[in-house]
Amino acid sequence: MTKIFDTILKLKIWKDSRGQDLVEYALLAGFLGAASAYTLPQVASSISNILNAVIAMLGGGGPVNAPGA
């Protein structure tokens, strides 16, 4: 078992912090997106209505359904 830990430490897997900032920003963006979708359902409905109007003006197909609307 100690050979496994020694190998991991030799590979410096635990000390490598590259990409950590990107993961933190992705988690923050996901949290903000989920929180805003939860707290502002009227906004999602409004955006859906606006997108439906734009699609209708462009001669597109069916309606766009926003999540939570």
Backbone torsions as a table, in degrees:
resi	resn	phi	psi	omega
1	MET	NA	-35.7	179.7
2	THR	-69.0	-27.1	177.5
3	LYS	-64.0	-36.9	178.7
4	ILE	-64.4	-47.3	179.7
5	PHE	-63.9	-39.4	177.4
6	ASP	-63.3	-40.7	179.4
7	THR	-64.9	-42.6	179.1
8	ILE	-62.1	-44.3	-179.9
9	LEU	-67.0	-34.1	177.6
10	LYS	-67.4	-34.4	178.7
11	LEU	-77.0	-9.9	177.7
12	LYS	59.4	35.3	179.2
13	ILE	-65.9	-38.7	-175.3
14	TRP	-74.1	-21.7	-178.0
15	LYS	-92.8	-11.1	-177.0
16	ASP	-77.5	119.5	-178.3
17	SER	-118.1	15.4	178.0
18	ARG	-67.5	136.9	179.6
19	GLY	88.3	-4.2	-178.3
20	GLN	-65.3	-40.6	180.0
21	ASP	-62.7	-41.2	179.8
22	LEU	-62.5	-41.4	178.5
23	VAL	-65.4	-41.0	179.1
24	GLU	-64.0	-42.5	178.4
25	TYR	-65.8	-38.2	178.5
26	ALA	-65.6	-41.6	177.2
27	LEU	-64.4	-41.2	178.8
28	LEU	-64.6	-43.2	178.9
29	ALA	-64.5	-40.5	177.1
30	GLY	-63.7	-42.3	177.9
31	PHE	-63.4	-45.6	179.8
32	LEU	-64.2	-38.7	178.1
33	GLY	-64.5	-44.4	179.6
34	ALA	-67.0	-41.3	180.0
35	ALA	-65.8	-40.7	-179.7
36	SER	-70.7	-36.3	177.5
37	ALA	-67.5	-32.9	179.6
38	TYR	-75.0	-41.0	-173.3
39	THR	-89.2	-17.5	-175.7
40	LEU	-126.4	62.1	-178.8
41	PRO	-67.3	-25.9	178.6
42	GLN	-66.1	-34.8	179.1
43	VAL	-66.1	-40.3	178.5
44	ALA	-62.9	-39.5	178.0
45	SER	-65.8	-41.7	178.7
46	SER	-64.0	-42.9	179.3
47	ILE	-63.1	-39.9	178.0
48	SER	-62.0	-42.8	178.8
49	ASN	-63.9	-41.8	179.8
50	ILE	-64.7	-44.9	179.6
51	LEU	-64.9	-37.2	176.6
52	ASN	-63.1	-40.1	178.9
53	ALA	-65.8	-41.2	179.3
54	VAL	-64.8	-42.2	179.1
55	ILE	-64.3	-39.8	178.7
56	ALA	-64.3	-39.1	179.0
57	MET	-66.5	-34.6	-179.4
58	LEU	-83.3	-3.9	179.0
59	GLY	79.3	27.6	-178.3
60	GLY	-80.4	-172.3	-175.0
61	GLY	-82.4	-128.1	-170.5
62	GLY	-77.9	-177.9	-177.4
63	PRO	-73.5	157.4	175.2
64	VAL	-100.1	128.5	179.8
65	ASN	-105.4	119.6	178.5
66	ALA	-81.3	146.7	178.4
67	PRO	-63.7	134.1	178.5
68	GLY	83.0	0.0	-178.9
69	ALA	-90.6	NA	NA
